[in-house]
Amino acid sequence: MSYLAHNTKHVPTGLRKIWYINWPLVMLLTAVASAGFLMLYSVAGGSTTPWMEPQMKRFGLGMFLMFVVAMVPIWFWRNMAFVAYGVSVLLLLGVEFFGEVRMGAQRWIDLGFMVLQPSELTKITVVMFIAAYYDWLPNEKTSRPLWVLLPVIFILLPTMLVLKQPDLGTSLLLLMGGATVMFLAGVHWAYFATVAGGGLAAIIAVFESRGTSWQLIKDYQFRRIDTFIDPANDPLGAGYHITQAKIALGSGGWTGRGFMQGTQSRLNFLPEKHTDFIFTTLAEEFGFVGASTLLLLYLLIIVFCVASAIGNKDRFASLLTLGIAMTFFLFFAVNMAMVMGLAPVVGVPLPLVSYGGSAMLVLLVAFGLVQSAHVHRPR
């Protein structure tokens, strides 16, 4: 049973909850999103349409949802964890049968009032559910095989559904996010060492399967790997995106070319300049200083989340906050590594900066959960 459940008399009520909001975290999120608005304005050639204006509206809605979620006691979200997980899995199944196909992938479902990418929601609900599982599980059972197997199944189920879409990047984030919560909950390191060994064997199997009847991943995913290893092999084909991204990153220098002066984005050399590769636009226009400043803002968000989790005596709240912080870290770390050529291109957006409705709203709701854990912690 969670510590917080026995200490409700110390939980703030009414308007006092507003006072306990982690306001520095709110300001950091706003600062990062504002950088995104500027970049979307720039890549549109100095226009608020088609990207900046909708993104600002989504951010406003997302912030409203964040505050609503923050006002709800954290024990409610713990009790809703299984429901949230179940809904996200059902939405993934809905994508399988009714999803929209865009750019060769079936990842979206039309809900009528909005087009949702359920895999974005699943990144958070998996962390939420695994945190609730270990809050319920007695400590002495944490590393017993049966009780380790169950969360593994809960993580693998949505991961396989997302991988089938296909969406390799999100699948990896689901695995790493869920595994992080398991590790933080105290699961013995030997399990992770075994998985790492199995992962190495799986990588070997993937490469051995290329060109066979039992090929394990898609041809375009193999091309992404080839491009990662040596983009110069096909600079006008599969290697074009990463080559142009590196040119943009390098041409920014220390202080950049200036706002709206980036030639790579202005002349449309950069691929997906408003989504996955928006970091290269920022680096070209504001240089190393601008890119480092954005990275610093991201790291400060992580620091505030970790500090809040360490000071929280509620097991679920602490695990949830750390899990969301790690998921957020993986978002920007994978994206930045991808556009710099340090990782294969897997289609992961830059959080709060890249254009996208589902990612923006889900991420701000996730920070609403972090705020709920912070507001309702025992004092």
Long-range contacts (C-beta under 8 A, 24 or more apart in sequence): 2-75, 2-78, 2-135, 2-314, 2-315, 2-316, 2-317, 3-313, 3-314, 3-315, 3-378, 4-74, 4-75, 4-313, 4-314, 4-316, 4-317, 4-376, 4-377, 4-378, 5-75, 7-378, 10-378, 10-379, 11-73, 11-376, 11-378, 12-375, 12-376, 12-379, 17-70, 17-71, 17-375, 17-376, 20-374, 20-375, 21-67, 21-70, 21-371, 21-374, 21-375, 22-304, 22-308, 22-370, 22-371, 22-374, 24-304, 25-301, 25-304, 25-305, 25-308, 25-367, 25-370, 25-371, 26-63, 28-297, 28-300, 28-301, 28-304, 29-63, 29-301, 29-352, 29-364, 29-367, 30-63, 31-297, 32-294, 32-297, 32-298, 32-301, 32-351, 32-352, 32-353, 33-59, 33-352, 33-353, 33-360, 35-282, 35-294, 35-297, 35-353, 36-278, 36-350, 36-352, 36-353, 36-354, 36-355, 38-259, 39-274, 39-278, 39-281, 39-282, 39-285, 39-353, 40-274, 40-278, 40-355, 41-260, 42-259, 42-260, 42-262, 42-265, 42-281, 42-285, 43-265, 43-273, 43-274, 43-278, 43-281, 44-274, 45-260, 45-266, 46-260, 51-274, 51-355, 54-355, 54-357, 55-355, 55-360, 58-357, 58-360, 58-361, 59-352, 59-360, 59-364, 61-361, 62-360, 62-361, 62-363, 62-364, 62-365, 63-364, 65-361, 65-364, 65-365, 65-368, 66-364, 66-365, 66-367, 66-368, 66-371, 67-368, 67-371, 68-368, 69-365, 69-368, 69-369, 69-371, 69-372, 70-368, 70-371, 70-372, 70-374, 70-375, 71-372, 71-375, 72-372, 73-372, 73-376, 74-314, 74-316, 74-317, 74-320, 74-369, 74-372, 74-373, 74-376, 74-377, 75-376, 77-128, 77-320, 77-369, 77-372, 78-131, 78-132, 78-135, 78-316, 81-125, 81-128, 81-129, 81-131, 81-132, 81-133, 82-129, 82-132, 84-125, 84-128, 84-129, 85-125, 85-126, 85-128, 85-129, 85-154, 87-125, 88-118, 88-121, 88-122, 88-125, 88-126, 88-158, 89-122, 89-157, 89-158, 89-161, 91-116, 91-118, 91-121, 91-122, 92-118, 92-119, 92-122, 92-158, 92-161, 92-162, 93-161, 94-118, 95-161, 95-165, 96-161, 96-164, 99-165, 104-220, 105-165, 105-166, 105-167, 106-165, 107-165, 107-167, 114-357, 115-357, 115-358, 116-358, 117-356, 117-358, 117-359, 119-162, 119-165, 119-167, 119-170, 119-174, 120-170, 120-358, 120-359, 120-362, 120-363, 121-358, 121-362, 122-158, 122-162, 122-170, 122-174, 123-170, 123-173, 123-174, 123-177, 123-327, 123-362, 124-324, 124-327, 124-362, 124-363, 124-365, 124-366, 124-369, 126-154, 126-155, 126-158, 126-174, 126-177, 126-178, 127-177, 127-178, 127-180, 127-181, 127-320, 127-323, 127-324, 127-327, 128-320, 128-323, 128-369, 129-154, 130-154, 130-155, 130-178, 130-181, 130-182, 130-185, 130-319, 130-323, 131-181, 131-185, 131-316, 131-319, 131-320, 131-323, 132-316, 134-181, 134-182, 134-185, 134-186, 134-315, 134-316, 134-319, 135-315, 135-316, 135-319, 139-186, 142-185, 142-186, 142-187, 143-186, 143-187, 143-188, 143-191, 148-182, 148-187, 148-191, 151-178, 151-182, 154-178, 155-179, 166-217, 166-218, 166-221, 167-347, 168-217, 168-221, 168-346, 168-347, 169-334, 169-346, 169-347, 169-348, 170-347, 170-348, 172-334, 172-346, 173-327, 173-330, 173-331, 173-334, 173-348, 176-326, 176-330, 177-323, 177-326, 177-327, 177-330, 180-322, 180-323, 180-326, 180-327, 181-319, 181-322, 181-323, 181-326, 184-319, 184-322, 184-323, 185-319, 224-344, 224-345, 224-346, 225-344, 227-344, 227-345, 228-341, 228-343, 228-344, 228-345, 231-341, 240-271, 241-271, 241-272, 241-277, 241-345, 242-339, 242-341, 242-345, 244-269, 244-270, 244-271, 244-280, 245-270, 245-271, 245-277, 245-280, 245-339, 245-340, 245-341, 246-340, 246-341, 248-280, 248-281, 248-283, 248-284, 249-280, 249-283, 249-284, 249-339, 249-340, 251-284, 252-283, 252-284, 252-285, 252-286, 252-287, 252-288, 252-290, 252-291, 253-287, 253-288, 254-287, 254-288, 254-289, 255-286, 255-287, 255-288, 255-289, 255-290, 256-283, 256-284, 256-285, 256-286, 256-287, 256-289, 256-290, 257-284, 257-285, 257-287, 258-285, 259-285, 259-286, 260-285, 261-285, 274-354, 274-355, 275-349, 275-354, 275-355, 275-356, 276-335, 276-338, 276-339, 276-345, 276-347, 276-348, 276-349, 276-350, 276-354, 277-339, 278-350, 278-353, 278-354, 278-355, 279-335, 279-336, 279-339, 279-350, 279-353, 280-339, 282-353, 294-353, 295-332, 295-336, 298-328, 298-329, 298-332, 298-351, 301-325, 301-328, 302-328, 302-329, 305-370, 308-370, 308-373, 308-374, 308-377, 309-373, 311-377, 312-373, 312-374, 312-377, 313-377, 313-378, 314-373, 314-377, 314-378, 317-372, 317-373, 317-376, 317-377, 318-373, 320-369, 320-370, 320-373, 321-369, 321-370, 321-373, 321-374, 324-366, 324-367, 324-369, 324-370, 325-370, 327-366, 328-363, 328-366, 331-363
